[in-house]
């Protein structure tokens, strides 16, 4: 699942604080965009309240519809901070994009959903067909990893069908035309709500912990442009705190948060959001505490699909500590 939060900073090179060195740079305006969908859940308070920074820095908030546009802005350097899939962050860094990972903001949101059959053990998947929204993405890689950990060869013991995207796939599950699928939230909630026979077989977050000494599945992270981390660190830290406060508010106030999410028109009504929030596993962990977990996750991605993490494990300079 693509989970993206975008922050672009307009740099004012002439706005140097009195008494500071010539390397100090301030950012007078910040453009913030989230991607329409579940990636906006943790940022619901930010998007609703639209706060600026205490030094008067203006933040312009926007909800975008295309991940390609957001990624291109990261590459061009137009963005200051972005919340993107963790493997995408590693890929961008390894390809020379001037970014650092500032925090993990979302953990496992993937589930194996089924109906019309018995599915209490991984071995029940043998000889069957499992639908996955797209090949080579994090959901596909994590699922294949878990299959192998449970003694199942993903290439020969079952059929993986990548032909249907997640919106249509959800409808097929509801109608009974698909029996087993890997889905992220909030599509899991939508299926469970509309199909009395649908069930969750496996929570990938919990399954991941079983094979990684209890470590979580860090699927979404905040990255910051390196110029921003070096010259606008106090502004970055303040914004990161605002983001953390937004996540904490959504988790502790699911009722008001669900209403706020519906008002944002990101594809979830309040009822769906209320049920989906706990399974979205939104949580803020700074890079200084998350780096080891992230490295473990990236190593798994590299073992299955090296190109989807840029071909190598990022070095220590990837992390903003």
Beta strands, then each sheet from edge to edge (+ up, - down):
strand 1: 5-12
strand 2: 26-35
strand 3: 58-64
strand 4: 81-85
strand 5: 99-106
strand 6: 110-114
strand 7: 129-132
strand 8: 159-161
strand 9: 180-184
strand 10: 199-203
strand 11: 220-225
strand 12: 282-286
sheet 1: 3+ 2+ 1- 4+ 11- 5+ 12-
sheet 2: 8+ 7+ 9+ 6- 10+
end
